[in-house]
Amino acid sequence: MPKAFATFNDFMSLPVFFYHTIGVDPYESPTSKAVPSRWLYVNFLFNVTNLNFNFFMEFMFVVLYFKDTENIVDICMTICYLGFIMVSQLKTVSVWRQKARLNDLVYELESIFPAPNREAQDKYRAEYYLRRGQFFLRGFSGLYLFLVVTYSFYIYVRYAIQHWLLHLPDVEKAMPYFSISPWDWHDHWSYYVMYLLQVWGAYTATTGHISADLSIYAVNMQLVMHFDYLSKSLKEFQIQAGCVHNGFVNDLKALQDLILYHNKLLRLSDVMNSVFGMPLLLNFLTSSVMVCFVGFQMTLGLSADHTVKLALFLISATVEIYLICYFSGLLIVSSEGVTAAVYEMNWLHGDTRFNKMLIFIAQRAQKPVCLKATVFLDISMETMAMFLKMSYRLFCVIRTMYQ
């Protein structure tokens, strides 16, 4: 039976699910289902151990073959893998360290979420924002899962076709990611163990990488919903001064409630940026480097299968930055809409004190709210152009050094 009303947990279900698969409980909420802490701990311990083991093996591969020009493509790809793993773990640790603030953010968002009744849900258009948010969240997570599946199983599928179907002689087994191994797994059953460990390590890194982004998108979409509702409430504000006894008192009381609501949204935006500021900064810094590295590899005349894999990686990294800029743009437009709503409301018939209060809320709304990559970067759609320019410049530098 379908659920009648949207809930806060519906918005956060996808990032929480991915966090739980790697043994991380991102926040504590009285309305969400509790997950056994022992299961989470064992799962997290296994994932961290396996991921760091694979990281060390790949790092040693880079160290041993760094000066070998014949393996330049393999080295570049492995450096991208190492960067991806490092960013994944740093983003997970960053969110985990901010768990207390994230708990407060979740509590506040739950407290102002529209009540589970048709009137409140329709006023906020909660189902519309939920569907819109889930469209982007599912598409983004699906893209990265497709990426990790392609990278992880392409090698074995090719081996299986050549060995089992075509019966080609001297088909060698290979791992999905370049690394050394503490033992010789060729022609040994441990090959499958090593292969699965690498696959699961890739999933762990991918999940840690995207879960923080999915949390940002989900929280951001809820703030957009609230800012749009505030603008709608201001536009539809019914002035009672001069119409009923003590109407101006009722107007002031209703406007004070809206001002408090606006202040809370501004404060929650600051908390969101304090929690996710570091993951956002890591996204921009590392994505620029990885995009230029991937672009550099694509200019080396690789085989068609390698080119397709690199193109998929390039698309995923670019889409990630675009979505961050897109969601920040939504937040900017919805927060700036409060100023336009104040101007469009029927303020001419309001009391003098009422109109003075409107000036203050309009002034505060003129400074748009956006996603912030700590104090270094205010994110908007213009940031996407800056990201592409910086990636291209790094690409030119690396290409020049290689030549």
N, C-alpha and C positions, 0 to 999 in steps of 0.2 A: 504494500500500500504506500503510495507516494506521500512524502511529508507535506503538510499543509502550509507550513511557514518556514522562511529562511531563518537560520540561527547563526550566531557568531562562529560556532564550531564548524558549520558548513563552509565558511570562508577559509578557515584555517586547516581543514581536513587534509588537504594534499601535502603541504609542508610538514605537518605533524606525522603523517604516515611515513614519509621518506626519512624523517629524523628517527623514527622508531625502528625502521629496518636496519639502521646502523648502530642502534643502542643508545641513542641520545633522546632525552626528554627535554624539549626546548623550554617549556614553561609549565607552571602548575596552575590548573584551573578547576574550580569546584564543579563546573558543569560538564567537563570532559571525562571520558572513561579513564580510570587509572590503569596503568600498565605495570605488571609486577616488576619491581626494581631489580630483583635478582636476575630475571631474564634479560633486562636491559643491560645490566652490568656485564654479564657473560658475553652477550652479543657485542657490546662495545669493546671489551677486552680483546676478543678474537679479531674484530675488524681492525683495530688499531695495530695489533701485532702483525697481522697479515699485510696491511698496507705499508707499514714501515719496513717490513722484510723485503717486499717488492721494491720499495723506494731505494733501499740500500743496494740491492742487486743491480738495479738500473743505473744508480749513481756510479757504482764500480765499473760498469760497462763503459760509461762516458770517460772515466778516468783512464782506463786501460787503452781505449782506442781513440782518444781525443786527437792525437797527432797523426792518425792514419787517414790520409786524404781519400782513400777508397771508400771509407765508411762515413763520409761527410753527411750524407742524407740520413743514415741511421742515427748518427750523433745528434743532428738537429731535431729529428723526431723524438728521440729520447729526452732531450733537453725540454721539449714542449711537454712531454709526459711528466717529467720531474716538476716543472713549474706548475702544472695542473694539480698535482698531488699536494704540493706545498700550499698553494692557495686554498685548496679544499680544507686542509687541516687548520690553517690559520682562520678561515671564515668560521669553521665550527667552534674553535676555541674562543674566538671573539664573541660569538653569540652566547656561548656557555658562560663566559665571564660576566656578561651583562644580564644573567638570568633574573636577578632581583629586579632590575628595571623592566625587563620584559614581562615579568609577573605583574608589576604595577600597570604596565601598558595594557596587558590583556584584561586585567580587572576593570580598568576604566572603560575600555572599549565595550566590554560586556555590560557594564552598568548603563551605558547610553544606547545600547543596541535596541532597535525598535521592538516593542512588546509582541509576543506571539498572538496577535489578533489581526484580522483583516484590515481594520481601519488604520492602525499604526503602520503595518507593512506596506499598505498602498501609499500612505503619505511619504514614506521614505523611499519607495520603489525598491525595496530590499531585494526582491526576487530578480529584478532587472540587473542590479549591480552584481548579484551573486552569479548569474549566468554569464555576464560580461567578464567578470574576474576569472571564473572557471575556464572560460574559453581560452584565455591567454595562459593561465597556469597549466592547463592540460596540454596545450600546444607546445609550450616551452619545455615542460618536462618530457613530453613525448619525443621532441627533437633530440634532446640530450640522451635519452634512453636508446633511441635509434642509433645515435652516434656511438655509444659504448658497445652496443650489440654488434654493429658493423666492424668496429675495430677489434673486438674480442673474438668473434667467431669466423671472420673472413678467412683467416689462415687455415683453420681446421677444416672448414667447408671445402676450400680449395684442395687441401691434402686428401680429404675423403673422396672427392670427385676423381682426382688423378690416380689415387691408389686403388680404390674399391670399384669404381665404375669404369674408368678407362684402362686400368691395369698397366699404368706406365711404370717402367723399371726405374729403380734408384730415386724414388720420390722421398725426399727427406722431410722429417718432422720438424716443425718450427713452433716457436712461441708467438703469441700475439703481440708481445712487447719485447723490445730488445733488452736483454739483461744477461748477466752471468749466472751461473748456478753452482751451488756448493757440491753438486754431484753430477755425474753424467747420466742424463735422463734419456738419451737416444736409445731406441730399441729396448726400452724398459717401461714397466707399468707405471713408474713414478712420473712419466711424461704427462699422464692425464691428471695426476695430482697437482703438478706444477702448473699445468694449463688452467685448471679450475681455480687455483689460488690467484693466478694473475687476473682471471676474469672477475672474480669476486673483489679483488683489490681495485680493479677499474670501476666496478659498480660502487664500491665504497667511496672512492674519490669523487665520482660523478654525483652521487647523492649528497655528499657533504658540500659539494660546490653549488648545486642548484637549490638545496633546501633553504639556505639563507635568502636567496633571490626570491623564491616562492613566498617566503614569509613577508618580505618587503612588499611584494605585489599585493598580497592579501590584505595587509594592514593599510597600505596606501589606498586601495580601492574602497575600504570602509571609510577612511577620512574623506575621500571624494564624495561618497554618499552623504556624509554628514554636512559637509560644506554646501552641497547642492540643496539639501533640505533646509539649511539655514537661509540660503538665498531665497528659496521658495516661500518660507515663512515670512520673511521681510516684505517680499513683493505682495503677498496676500494679507498683510497686516491690516486689520480693520480699526481705524481710528474711532474711538468712542467719545473723545472730548467734544462737548457741545451737543451730544446726542442723548446721553444718559446722565443721571446724577453722579457726580464724582467720576466722570468718564476719564478725565486726565490722569486720575490716580490709577485706574485700571490699565491705562496705556503705559504709564511709567513702570508698573509692576511687570507687565508682559514684556516690555522692552528690556528691562533688567534681566529677566530670565534668558532672553536671547543673547544679551551681552555676555552673561556668565557661560552660556553654551559656546559662544564664539571663543571666549578666553580658554575654555577647556580644550577646544579643538586645536588652538594654537599651542597650548602646552603639550598636548599629546603628539603633535607634529615634532616638537623639540625632543621629546622622549624617543620617538621613533628614530630620529636622526642620530641621537646619542647611542642607541642600541645597534643600529645597522650602518653607522657612518664608516666604520673601518672595513666591513665587507664590501661596501660600495667603492671605497678607495682602492682596495685590492683588485676589484673587478677592472677598473679603468687602467691601473698601472700594468697589471699582468696581461690583460687582453691586448693592449697595444703591442707589447713585446711578442706575444704568441702569434698575433695576426701577421706581424712583419716577418717572423720566422717561418710561418707556414707559407706566406707569399714568396719568400726567398726560395724555399724548397720547390715550389711549383715552377720556378723558372729554370730548374736544373735539368729539364728534359727527362722526367720520370716516366715510368710505365703508366698505362691508363688506370690500373687499379689503385696505384699509389696516388695518382692525381685526384681520383674521385674521393678517396678517403680524406686527403688534405682539403679538398674543396668543402667537404661536409664539416670538417673541423672549423674551417674559416667561416662558413655560414653560421654555425652554432655560436661562435664567439661574437660575431657581429650582431646577430639577433639578440643575444644577451644584453649587449650595451644599448641597442636600440630600444628594447623593452624598458630598460631602466629609464632612459630619457623620455620615452612615451608616457610611462606612469607618472614621472615627475611633471611632465607637461600637463597631464590631466589634473594633478593637484594644484598646479599654478593657476590654471583656468578656473577651477572651481573655487579656490580661495579668493581670487580677484573678483569673482562674480558677486561677492558680498557687497562690494562698493557699488556696482551697478544696481543691485537690488535695493540698496538704500536710496539711491536717486530715483528709481522707478516707483517706489512706494508712495502712497498718498500722504506725504508728510506736510503738505500745505495747510491741512486742517489740524495739525497737531499742536500741542501746547509748546510754549517756548522752551521749557526745560526738556521736553521730549525731543525737540529738534536739536538741541545742544548735545544730547546724548547720541543722536544719530551721527553727528559730526565726528565724534570720537570713534565710533565703530567703523565709520567709513575711512577714517585716517589709518586705523590699524590694518584694515583690509587692503590698503593700497600697497603694502609691502607683501608681495606674494609668498606663499608657503611652497617650498619645494623640497625634494630630496637633496641631502647634503653629504658629500663624501668627506666627512669630518669638516674641519675648517678650511680645507684647501680648495674645495670645488662645490659650487652650487650647480646642480644638474638641471638642464633643460634640453630642448631639442637642438639648440645651438651647440650643446656639448657633443652631440653626435658628429657634427662637422669637425669639431676640434679633435675628436678621437681619430677620425679618419686621416686628418692631416698629420697628426703625430705618428700614426702607424706608418704612413707612407714615407715620412722622413726617416724613421728608423729603418725601414726597408731599404731605402736608398743608401744609407750608411753601411748596412751589412753587405749589400750587393757590391758596393765600391770596395770594401775591405776584402771581399772574396776574390774580386777580379785582380 
